[in-house]
Amino acid sequence: MLRRTRAPLFAFALAAFAAPALAAPAALTPEQVAELYLRVALAHDAEAGKRLNDYLKPAFDGKDAFDLAALAAAPKTLDESYATFADSVLSSLPKADPAQAKPAIIAAMKSQANAVANAQCKGVSNQQRPNDVRPGQTIATVTYRCQVPALKGGLEQLMADKGDPSSMSTQALLEGFATYRKALEQPAARRTVEGRIDLYGGDGQPWMTGSFAEAIDVVTDGMLNPPAAAPASAD
């Protein structure tokens, strides 16, 4: 029900994968580059965007790969999307008072986005292999791990025991959203989420990727959904 949009990042993803390197970049490990991309994806971190711009300049003829103004405007764009989404949710809650319910929905969405933005992520390893599509280029698959609140399901699961949405009262709705926000903002426990990101470059070229926004789904899904239990071993 609540999923953070990746739309403000699409232009960045396209730009950051567009051009071949023209000069040697400043030295950063694949893990360090992945961490910067993660900060941009998860938190719209302007400082991380600036560092990536500086690092990637040799690959973009001295120009910026990221539009920092658009990056700074991303939170406002998200706020607008939250309001639109809240209206769509309210259409299935005829018994709820929109004047009270809409701010609660938006606040819950912001709490989830803040939890994703505050994920503590670290690149822990990388595996490199030749890029068969572009000879001379290397692919580094970076494994990263993020610490996030450990929820036992998304809002849908939390609200499931409150009955049919078409008959849900304003009070039940507000209580459900308040419980959800508390689980995000004051988590009883945290868990480690693991993901991977492919970077392209090496051999004197900067590491870059066009798929860093996928980390939003990795972190969000890992935060909301308990990990699947390992299959029991046979005795």
VMD Tcl script that draws the C-alpha trace (Angstrom):
set ca {
  {0.00 0.00 0.00}
  {2.74 2.40 0.93}
  {5.67 2.35 -1.45}
  {8.05 5.17 -2.07}
  {8.08 6.42 -5.64}
  {11.31 6.27 -7.63}
  {10.23 8.82 -10.24}
  {12.53 11.69 -9.12}
  {15.50 9.39 -9.65}
  {14.83 8.17 -13.18}
  {16.54 11.11 -14.89}
  {19.57 10.60 -12.68}
  {19.73 6.91 -13.50}
  {19.70 7.60 -17.22}
  {22.30 10.35 -16.98}
  {24.62 8.39 -14.76}
  {24.92 5.55 -17.26}
  {25.26 7.50 -20.44}
  {28.86 8.22 -21.38}
  {32.27 6.55 -21.56}
  {35.06 7.78 -19.35}
  {37.53 10.25 -20.87}
  {40.06 10.54 -18.02}
  {41.04 8.77 -14.83}
  {38.62 9.50 -11.95}
  {39.50 10.10 -8.31}
  {40.17 6.80 -6.59}
  {37.10 5.27 -4.92}
  {36.42 1.61 -4.28}
  {33.29 0.02 -5.76}
  {31.91 -0.24 -2.22}
  {32.39 3.49 -1.63}
  {30.74 4.38 -4.93}
  {27.81 2.08 -4.18}
  {27.33 3.75 -0.80}
  {27.09 7.17 -2.47}
  {24.51 5.89 -4.95}
  {22.54 4.39 -2.06}
  {22.46 7.73 -0.24}
  {21.15 9.43 -3.37}
  {18.52 6.73 -3.96}
  {17.29 6.34 -0.39}
  {17.68 9.86 1.02}
  {18.11 12.26 -1.92}
  {21.38 13.15 -0.23}
  {22.74 16.30 -1.88}
  {26.25 15.83 -0.51}
  {26.39 12.30 -1.93}
  {25.10 13.64 -5.25}
  {27.80 16.31 -5.29}
  {30.51 13.76 -4.52}
  {29.28 11.54 -7.34}
  {29.24 14.53 -9.70}
  {32.86 15.28 -8.84}
  {33.83 11.63 -9.20}
  {32.01 11.13 -12.51}
  {33.11 14.37 -14.22}
  {35.81 12.60 -16.28}
  {33.10 10.39 -17.74}
  {30.82 13.32 -18.61}
  {33.30 15.70 -20.23}
  {33.50 17.74 -17.03}
  {29.72 18.08 -16.68}
  {27.48 16.96 -13.83}
  {25.84 13.55 -13.99}
  {23.24 14.56 -11.38}
  {20.97 17.59 -11.44}
  {21.40 18.74 -7.85}
  {18.48 21.18 -8.09}
  {16.17 18.34 -9.10}
  {17.61 16.22 -6.31}
  {16.85 18.97 -3.79}
  {13.30 19.28 -5.15}
  {12.62 15.53 -4.85}
  {11.08 15.75 -1.34}
  {8.50 18.27 -2.56}
  {7.71 16.02 -5.52}
  {7.21 13.13 -3.12}
  {4.93 15.23 -0.90}
  {2.71 15.87 -3.91}
  {2.62 12.18 -4.74}
  {1.69 11.35 -1.13}
  {-1.29 13.70 -1.28}
  {-2.46 12.16 -4.55}
  {-2.06 8.65 -3.17}
  {-3.91 9.56 0.04}
  {-6.86 10.71 -2.06}
  {-6.92 7.36 -3.86}
  {-6.84 5.47 -0.55}
  {-9.67 7.56 0.84}
  {-11.86 6.59 -2.09}
  {-12.03 3.07 -0.59}
  {-12.73 4.35 2.95}
  {-16.18 5.94 2.73}
  {-16.75 5.92 6.50}
  {-13.53 7.80 7.29}
  {-13.46 11.57 7.73}
  {-11.12 12.87 4.99}
  {-10.16 15.92 7.06}
  {-8.64 13.62 9.70}
  {-7.68 10.61 7.61}
  {-5.76 12.31 4.81}
  {-3.13 13.93 7.08}
  {-2.73 10.58 8.88}
  {-2.13 8.74 5.61}
  {0.41 11.34 4.45}
  {2.17 11.27 7.83}
  {2.47 7.47 7.68}
  {3.92 7.64 4.19}
  {6.45 10.23 5.31}
  {7.42 8.08 8.29}
  {8.06 5.16 5.96}
  {10.09 7.32 3.59}
  {12.12 8.68 6.53}
  {12.82 5.15 7.76}
  {14.12 4.23 4.31}
  {16.18 7.43 4.13}
  {17.69 6.71 7.55}
  {18.73 3.16 6.67}
  {22.36 2.66 7.63}
  {23.91 1.07 4.54}
  {27.42 -0.20 4.01}
  {29.08 -1.79 1.00}
  {30.67 -4.98 2.31}
  {32.23 -6.70 -0.70}
  {32.46 -6.73 -4.48}
  {32.94 -9.38 -7.12}
  {34.40 -8.29 -10.47}
  {34.11 -9.87 -13.90}
  {34.69 -8.76 -17.50}
  {31.79 -7.06 -19.25}
  {31.11 -9.25 -22.26}
  {28.93 -6.56 -23.85}
  {31.62 -3.86 -23.71}
  {35.11 -5.33 -24.06}
  {37.64 -3.67 -21.79}
  {35.02 -2.73 -19.23}
  {34.57 -4.46 -15.86}
  {31.41 -5.17 -13.90}
  {31.67 -4.99 -10.10}
  {28.74 -6.50 -8.22}
  {28.71 -4.82 -4.83}
  {26.96 -6.49 -1.91}
  {25.57 -3.99 0.59}
  {23.81 -4.34 3.92}
  {21.42 -1.89 5.55}
  {20.10 -1.67 9.10}
  {16.35 -0.91 9.08}
  {13.37 -1.11 11.46}
  {12.09 -4.68 11.67}
  {8.38 -4.58 10.90}
  {6.15 -7.65 10.75}
  {4.38 -6.57 7.61}
  {3.25 -3.45 5.82}
  {0.23 -1.32 6.57}
  {-2.09 -3.77 4.81}
  {-1.25 -6.50 7.32}
  {-1.47 -4.13 10.26}
  {-4.93 -2.92 9.21}
  {-6.26 -6.35 8.24}
  {-7.76 -7.06 11.67}
  {-9.70 -3.80 11.65}
  {-12.31 -5.05 9.25}
  {-13.59 -4.19 5.80}
  {-12.17 -0.87 4.58}
  {-15.60 0.14 3.35}
  {-16.89 0.13 6.93}
  {-13.73 1.22 8.76}
  {-14.27 4.10 11.15}
  {-12.11 7.18 11.33}
  {-10.93 6.17 14.81}
  {-9.88 2.69 13.69}
  {-8.03 4.17 10.74}
  {-6.21 6.74 12.86}
  {-5.22 4.11 15.42}
  {-3.86 1.87 12.68}
  {-1.77 4.61 11.12}
  {-0.49 5.74 14.53}
  {0.61 2.19 15.31}
  {2.36 1.97 11.95}
  {4.19 5.24 12.47}
  {5.35 4.19 15.94}
  {6.72 0.91 14.54}
  {8.75 2.93 12.02}
  {9.86 5.78 14.27}
  {10.41 3.83 17.50}
  {11.19 0.32 16.28}
  {11.26 -2.44 18.86}
  {13.92 -4.20 16.79}
  {16.02 -3.78 13.67}
  {17.08 -6.17 10.97}
  {19.78 -6.33 8.33}
  {18.69 -6.14 4.71}
  {21.10 -7.27 2.02}
  {21.13 -6.20 -1.61}
  {23.40 -5.98 -4.63}
  {24.18 -3.30 -7.16}
  {26.12 -3.67 -10.41}
  {28.69 -0.99 -11.21}
  {30.36 -0.61 -14.59}
  {33.83 0.77 -15.19}
  {37.22 -0.10 -13.79}
  {40.58 -0.03 -15.58}
  {40.95 3.71 -14.97}
  {37.28 4.46 -15.64}
  {34.87 5.61 -12.91}
  {32.43 3.11 -11.49}
  {28.86 4.00 -12.45}
  {25.40 2.47 -12.69}
  {21.94 3.15 -14.02}
  {20.05 0.86 -11.64}
  {20.70 2.34 -8.21}
  {17.04 3.32 -7.64}
  {16.22 -0.39 -7.29}
  {17.70 -0.15 -3.79}
  {14.50 1.63 -2.67}
  {12.50 -1.56 -3.25}
  {15.19 -3.75 -1.68}
  {15.30 -1.68 1.51}
  {11.54 -1.08 1.72}
  {10.61 -4.73 1.14}
  {13.27 -5.89 3.59}
  {12.01 -3.46 6.22}
  {8.34 -4.35 5.88}
  {8.59 -8.09 5.36}
  {10.22 -10.57 7.76}
  {12.81 -12.74 6.04}
  {11.56 -16.10 4.86}
  {12.32 -18.91 7.27}
  {15.03 -21.28 6.17}
  {13.71 -24.73 5.22}
  {13.99 -27.28 7.99}
  {16.83 -29.72 7.58}
  {16.06 -33.41 7.42}
  {17.04 -35.42 10.46}
}
mol new
graphics top color blue
foreach p $ca { graphics top sphere $p radius 0.5 }
foreach p [lrange $ca 0 end-1] q [lrange $ca 1 end] { graphics top cylinder $p $q radius 0.2 }
display resetview
